[in-house]
């Protein structure tokens, strides 16, 4: 029996090029031809080896990835979270007169309410970080900007006689809140533990 046409049909079947009639004839031939069945098994194995190959080794980057993600570190007894919540609630209480009554050291009602809204927003952000420490790192830039700007302007106003030091002391809460937020975010430092970019190799296909 000439098996060559059926072996060509096996190759055609692997490439989905065999019509139903040809597939039926091939199955009937395989049922009675042991040599073609062996050829089929060898062809399937070779076809798989050509199409796929083992993935290349990938280095274990789990430690560096976790470090780069800035996991929350509230500290022993989670005192950082409770301290941050206390600062947030204090800031919120101090913001209420300006926010609700428009009363803020002689500023116009409209300006006072804007300032109260900003202070309340910062307080809510700190309280949220205390509740969800994993969000602390994302809030750091906003808290740092608010604390830095209020500190600089307070120093300038006190130096120029436009404000009293005692009245500006409430801005220290912003610095305390920033410090606690920084601790909660894992005490990140600029440029510390920079992770190199790695691209995991994928399984290569020949098609």
N, C-alpha and C positions, 0 to 999 in steps of 0.2 A: 504494500500500500504506500502510495506517495504521500508523505506527511508534510512536505514542504509548503503546500498551500495553506494547511491548517496552522503551521507555525507562523506564517505571515499573518494569518487571521488573528493569532494571539497578540501579535504586536499591534495590529489594527484595533483590537479590543481595548488595549491599554490606553490608546489615544482617543477612544470613543469614536472611532471611524468605521465600526462594523455595523452593517444594517441588521435588522431583526432576522431576516432569512439566513444570513451568514452566521449570525450568533447561534441560531438553532442548529445549523449543520456542525458548527464547532463543538457545541456541547455534546452532540451525538457522537462525534469522533472521539472526544476526550473520554467518554464513557467506556470505550472499547480499546483505547490505545494508551498503554502504560508509559511508553517513551514520551509521548506528547504531554502527558500529565507531569512527568518529571521536568520536561522542558518548560512547562507553564510555571511550576514552582520556582525554578531557577530564574526565569525571566521576571517574575514578580519580585524576587529578592534583589535582582540587579536593578530593576526599575526603581525600587525604593531607595537603594544606595545612591543612585544617580540624582534623585530628586531631593533627598535630604541628607544632612550630615549633622553630627553632634555639635551643639553650641560650644563656643569657646569659653574657657574658664572666666568667671566674673569675680573680681575681688569683693570681699565683704566690706561694704561701706556703711553698715548699719550704725556703728558707733559715731562716725563722722556726721551722718545724716541727722541722727538724734541730737547731737551737740549743736549742729547748725540750726535746728528747729527751735532752739531756745526753750526747752521744757520748763514749766513753772517750778520754782523752788521756794515754797513758802517758808521753809525753815522749820525748826523744831517746834512742835505745838501749833504750827500755823499762825504764829503771832503776827506775821507780816500781813496776812489777810485781814485779821481783826483790826490791826492798827490802821491799815489803809481804809477800811470801812468807817472807822471812827473819824478819820480825816475827811472822807467824802461827806459824811453826814454833817460835820461841823461846817464845811464849806457851803453845803446846801442851805443850812440854817442862816448863815451869814448873807447868802445871796437873796433870801426871801424878801427883805425890805425893799431892795432895789428892784427886784423882779415884780413884786406885787403892788408896792406902794409908790414906786418911782423915786425913792429916797436914797440918795447916794452922795453925800458930802457936797451939796450945793449944785450938783449937775442937774440938767433939765430932766424932766420926767421921761422923755423919750430916750435920752442918752442913758439915764440910770437903768431903765428897763433893758436896754441892749446889754449893758455891762452885767446886769443881774442874770440875763439869759446865758451869757458866756460863762459866768461863774457856775451857774446851775448845770450847764452842759458838762463842764469839767468834773463837777462833783458826781454827776450820774456816770460818767466814764470811769472814774476811779471806783465807784461802787460796783459797777459791772465787772471790772477787773478783779475786784475782791471776790465776787461771786463766781466768775469764770477765769481763773488764773491763766489759762492757756491764751487768753486774749491780751494779756499784759504787754507782751512785746510789741504788738501792733499799736497800742495806745501810747507807747513811749515818745514818739516824735511830737505828738500833739501836746502831751504834758510837758515835755522839755521846752517847746516853743512858748507855751503860756508862762511857765515858771521863769524862763530867761527874760522874756519881754517885761513881765511885771517887776522883776527884780531890778532890771536896768532902769526902767522908767521911775521906779520908786526912789532909787538912789539919786537920780537926776533931780527929781522934784524936791526931795529933802535937802539936797545941796543948794538948790536955788531958792529955798524958802517957800515953795509952793505947797508943801505938805509937811506934816509933823511925823517924826520917826515912829512915835507910838501908834499913830493912825495907820501907817504903812506896814506895821508889824504883822498884820493879818496875812500879808502876802507870803510870809514864811510858811504858811500852810501849803502853798504851791510847791515849795522846795521839799518839804517833808513828804508830800504826796508823790513827788517825782522820785525821791530816794526809795520809798517803799515800793513803788511800781517797778523801779529798776531791779530791786532785790527780788521781787516776785517773778520777774521775767528771766531770772537766772543770772543776774549781774553781768549782762553782755558788755563787751568792750569793743570799740571800733577796730576792725582789722584782726580781731582775735579769732583763731581757729578757722581761718578761711578754708572752705572746702573747694577742692579742685573739681572741675566738671568732668564727669565720667559718663560715657554713653555705653550702655550695656549692649554687647553684640547680640544680634538676633540670629535665629536659625536661617541659614541661607538656602534659597530655593533656586533651582536651575531653570524654572519656567518663567 
